[in-house]
Amino acid sequence: IVTATFDLGNPSSLRQRVTVLLHDVNFSDLSVCTFWIPAGQPLSTYTFRTFATEAWTNATISIYPATVAAPGEWVQLDNVTLRRTPSAVMTATECIEPNAGAVNGGRVFRPGNAASVVTAPTVGVAETDGRRVLRVDLRSWLGAGAGSWRVRVEVSTDGMTWTPARLVATDDGGLEIDLSPYEGETVLVRFLFDLGP
């Protein structure tokens, strides 16, 4: 298990997206987190925790600004650490924003010779035609030869019983999940890889 911490800030007037990879230096094994940095945010600490599926020669962190910004606008980065944390308790890759809980992040799977990646979802609630819907910005790349691999989105009210809400088989951005059946309730949403039938 490896844990990275880093400070990200956004002095610009636009929300900025940053993609972070923890990987072996040759990219043979990697995990991905994507963070949206609010406009005007001062340097704030983010945490990315994941695990290696094979022995790494040189553990590496790569940070990519992913938003095309106007001239003179940028993202700030400071205080980067990357260390082994074998005693950490985790069940999945964790992408932790400042003052927020963990959101399952992107994890690379390799069905056959293909690489399949799902970015950490950005989630919000919106009103559409009088319904409350979960608005998700989710990007998935199911590599050639991945067969029936896809992303399964599930909803739960108790964290034990999960109801399938959506299957994503290709690139899918801005998908909506209807939460009107759960009006007034607290819900949990999880994103899983699904081999399918």
TACOR-V830347 format. One record per residue. N is the residue number from 0. RES is the residue in one letter. D_LAST is the distance of its C-alpha to the last C-alpha in Angstrom with 2 decimals. Layout:
{{N/RES/D_LAST} {N/RES/D_LAST}}
This chain:
{{0/I/31.48} {1/V/33.39} {2/T/34.82} {3/A/36.36} {4/T/38.71} {5/F/40.37} {6/D/42.39} {7/L/41.43} {8/G/43.77} {9/N/43.95} {10/P/47.53} {11/S/46.52} {12/S/46.34} {13/L/42.66} {14/R/39.47} {15/Q/38.24} {16/R/34.82} {17/V/34.70} {18/T/31.85} {19/V/32.31} {20/L/30.79} {21/L/31.32} {22/H/30.91} {23/D/32.46} {24/V/35.15} {25/N/33.29} {26/F/30.08} {27/S/28.07} {28/D/26.66} {29/L/26.81} {30/S/25.94} {31/V/26.72} {32/C/28.29} {33/T/29.56} {34/F/32.52} {35/W/34.41} {36/I/38.14} {37/P/40.16} {38/A/43.29} {39/G/46.37} {40/Q/44.65} {41/P/46.89} {42/L/45.61} {43/S/43.13} {44/T/41.19} {45/Y/37.42} {46/T/35.41} {47/F/32.34} {48/R/31.04} {49/T/28.31} {50/F/27.83} {51/A/27.90} {52/T/25.26} {53/E/27.98} {54/A/31.77} {55/W/33.26} {56/T/36.48} {57/N/37.59} {58/A/35.87} {59/T/36.16} {60/I/35.78} {61/S/35.55} {62/I/36.28} {63/Y/35.85} {64/P/37.35} {65/A/34.77} {66/T/36.85} {67/V/39.41} {68/A/42.50} {69/A/45.88} {70/P/48.75} {71/G/50.15} {72/E/46.99} {73/W/45.10} {74/V/43.08} {75/Q/44.93} {76/L/43.68} {77/D/45.56} {78/N/45.43} {79/V/42.36} {80/T/41.49} {81/L/38.75} {82/R/38.92} {83/R/37.15} {84/T/36.58} {85/P/35.39} {86/S/36.38} {87/A/34.30} {88/V/31.75} {89/M/28.40} {90/T/24.70} {91/A/23.55} {92/T/25.36} {93/E/28.06} {94/C/29.72} {95/I/32.78} {96/E/35.14} {97/P/38.79} {98/N/39.31} {99/A/35.60} {100/G/32.84} {101/A/30.01} {102/V/27.09} {103/N/24.00} {104/G/24.53} {105/G/22.83} {106/R/21.40} {107/V/20.70} {108/F/17.70} {109/R/17.64} {110/P/14.43} {111/G/16.35} {112/N/19.51} {113/A/18.35} {114/A/19.49} {115/S/17.64} {116/V/19.93} {117/V/20.10} {118/T/23.63} {119/A/24.97} {120/P/24.75} {121/T/28.05} {122/V/28.01} {123/G/30.56} {124/V/31.14} {125/A/32.57} {126/E/33.81} {127/T/32.36} {128/D/33.84} {129/G/35.03} {130/R/31.67} {131/R/31.07} {132/V/28.02} {133/L/26.60} {134/R/27.16} {135/V/25.10} {136/D/25.99} {137/L/22.86} {138/R/22.48} {139/S/19.41} {140/W/19.47} {141/L/16.26} {142/G/18.08} {143/A/18.10} {144/G/15.84} {145/A/13.44} {146/G/10.53} {147/S/7.60} {148/W/9.58} {149/R/10.86} {150/V/13.17} {151/R/12.71} {152/V/16.14} {153/E/17.15} {154/V/20.60} {155/S/22.66} {156/T/26.29} {157/D/26.81} {158/G/24.65} {159/M/23.04} {160/T/21.00} {161/W/18.54} {162/T/17.48} {163/P/14.75} {164/A/16.96} {165/R/15.34} {166/L/12.59} {167/V/14.33} {168/A/13.05} {169/T/16.62} {170/D/20.12} {171/D/20.78} {172/G/24.21} {173/G/25.87} {174/L/22.92} {175/E/23.96} {176/I/22.53} {177/D/24.60} {178/L/26.34} {179/S/28.77} {180/P/27.40} {181/Y/28.45} {182/E/31.94} {183/G/34.38} {184/E/31.88} {185/T/30.91} {186/V/27.22} {187/L/25.12} {188/V/22.40} {189/R/20.00} {190/F/17.85} {191/L/14.99} {192/F/12.78} {193/D/9.02} {194/L/6.86} {195/G/3.82} {196/P/0.00}}
